[in-house]
Amino acid sequence: MDYFNEVDYLVFKKKMDNDILDKFTKDALNEAFSNNTYRTLRTMETPESSHVKIRNAKVYTEHEQILLASNSYLDLANIPELKQAMAQAVLDWGTGSGGARLTTGNKTPHEELENELAKFKGEDAAITFNTGYMANVGTISALCGKNDIIFSDALNHASIIDGIRLSRAKCIVYKHNDMADLEHALRKVGAEATGNSQSPNAPKPKMLIVTDAVFSMDGDLANLPELLRIARTYNSLLMIDEAHATGVIGRTGRGLAEHYNCKHADVTVGTLSKAIACEGGFVVGKKQLIEFLKNKSRSFIFTTAMSPAMAAGALNNLRFLANHPERVQQLQENVKFFCECLHHEGLCESTSPSAIVPIIIGDEAAALEASAMLLERGYVIPAIRYPTVAKGHARLRASLMATHTKEELQTAAAVIAQVIKSKK
Ligand SMILES: Cc1ncc(COP(=O)(O)O)c(C=O)c1O
């Protein structure tokens, strides 16, 4: 091939590559568009709080909207003293960590945050990750390998599913929150292992049960006492993800063990990004587990440490939460009140045990339209659709904050009912 032909070929190949990329992405987007799962980003023009201003292609309003969509359940993201503390942490610690935790990135605030997390959760030790997603992925893939078996709730969060995939363990999905189905699956695996005794020296598979503590799209709780019993009976490890439980569940927001007054799971994951209103994920448990993760969890090892200012900010917010249990109780009262209002409007059967209140619509297009109509009326409540939830189970997903007023919640319930009834 002479020089000119080679250039021609490279130009042609580049065009071919582009054609392949264009076609692949266009087909995928067209498909998403035609089945109402196309997603666009919304821009918030104000900090995360119970009142926001948002802008998107269709709706622009000068007025504030009531945000019933945030994971910042305690509304800590915009409190002046907490913002001030984080700003001071930037002045003290600079903008970035400069290295991985195991090289130069480990600073005093990381250690203090981990000590405080362990204390808050009533456990021996803690390790932080840059996100809750990374905590799940890095913990599951460090604990389990291809000879192991993981029992996973059908509605577990994507980060748990991705961690299981990365581990290459065999995965058995049990019916959502169905303890009989889980026990049946464990019993079956146990019976198969006993029947399969040709190689008595073969290593026994590790078994891990893993579940969300609060299910992120339904707002219901995992049954921790029953999970502990099953795990002990069948010699399985138990891991729970308290992303939506920390700061929300239990009288003082310490999570499921406080709520049920029972023991902790072997491994408890959480996030700093929701009620604690910062960024980062964590695992709490026995000291040796935490040492193991520091040595073996790839999403902890092979990434730059979270900025020390973020760690210091999360520490301040966590201390604020520990000192203000009344804020957790205010959130719980708000949920109860909002569910009563929805019930009064014929939209909700019982109160939600968490801060997440799903209002099931079913059809993807109808849920999208209801969410758009609510936005025009001043309420931000997203439509959650496939693939986040199963096809035909689209919903409005309201999530509450401790700072919503009773009046706001009562009016919101009435407007939601009006919108839904207008579509029937
Ligand atoms: C149950 C659950 N686990 C983990 C995560 C991930 O946490 P993060 O946002 O900190 O990555 C989320 C949501 O984002 C979640 O809902």
The ligand as an SDF file (V2000), in Angstrom:
LIG
                    3D

 16 16  0  0  0  0  0  0  0  0999 V2000
  -29.4760    1.3300   47.5670 C   0  0  0  0  0  0  0  0  0  0  0  0
  -28.3670    2.1450   46.9960 C   0  0  0  0  0  0  0  0  0  0  0  0
  -27.1020    1.7360   47.1620 N   0  0  0  0  0  0  0  0  0  0  0  0
  -26.0680    2.4390   46.6940 C   0  0  0  0  0  0  0  0  0  0  0  0
  -26.2650    3.6090   46.0060 C   0  0  0  0  0  0  0  0  0  0  0  0
  -25.0690    4.3450   45.4760 C   0  0  0  0  0  0  0  0  0  0  0  0
  -24.6940    5.3500   46.3500 O   0  0  0  0  0  0  0  0  0  0  0  0
  -23.8710    6.6190   45.8070 P   0  0  0  0  0  0  0  0  0  0  0  0
  -24.8400    7.5490   45.1900 O   0  0  0  0  0  0  0  0  0  0  0  0
  -23.1810    7.1700   47.0030 O   0  0  0  0  0  0  0  0  0  0  0  0
  -22.9090    6.0830   44.7820 O   0  0  0  0  0  0  0  0  0  0  0  0
  -27.5730    4.0850   45.8040 C   0  0  0  0  0  0  0  0  0  0  0  0
  -27.9030    5.3330   45.0910 C   0  0  0  0  0  0  0  0  0  0  0  0
  -27.2640    6.1060   44.5510 O   0  0  0  0  0  0  0  0  0  0  0  0
  -28.6380    3.3380   46.3070 C   0  0  0  0  0  0  0  0  0  0  0  0
  -29.8940    3.7500   46.1320 O   0  0  0  0  0  0  0  0  0  0  0  0
  1  2  1  0
  2  3  1  0
  2 15  2  0
  3  4  2  0
  4  5  1  0
  5  6  1  0
  5 12  2  0
  6  7  1  0
  7  8  1  0
  8  9  2  0
  8 10  1  0
  8 11  1  0
 12 13  1  0
 12 15  1  0
 13 14  2  0
 15 16  1  0
M  END
$$$$
